[in-house]
Amino acid sequence: MNSEQINQLFREKGRTLGSVESFTGGLFASDITSVSGASHFFKGSLITYATEEKNRILGISYNDIDKYGVVSKEIALMMASRGKALLNVDYCVSFTGNAGPSAMENKPVGEIYIGIAFYDTVQVHAYNLKGDRKNIQKEAIKIAYELLENLLSENFKKN
């Protein structure tokens, strides 16, 4: 699955998409919008790279950040659900994790979380990826495309 295929799938299904990015730093949004026609389904992205922006823009409390750490399932869930509401989209994907080069919050390089909020549900998927910073970022985006494809396909089988 790549950005062109995601573009086609979202347009076929008539659904909207947004993102909230931390360690990917806007790479997901950049990849999505590199395809002509993305404006038909992609509404925007919030890049909350710094912890203070997760608090200021998304309203994630410092208590939650201190309790779970920004590299966590809980923060990925909050990022996706709050991004979905702020961007007013059908699907919102979030990325938080440690792309390196060194451990962060005692979490190893490659520990990442991808959250997807859709309808009244939020799923968070945890991964331990290998490679350098760029490879971890690229692999996370590829995984997000696959997760989105599976969700859209599954949700439309039910209807």
Helices and strands as residue ranges (DSSP letters): H 3-13, E 17-21, H 27-33, G 38-40, E 42-47, H 51-56, H 62-68, H 73-87, E 91-97, E 111-118, E 121-128, H 133-158
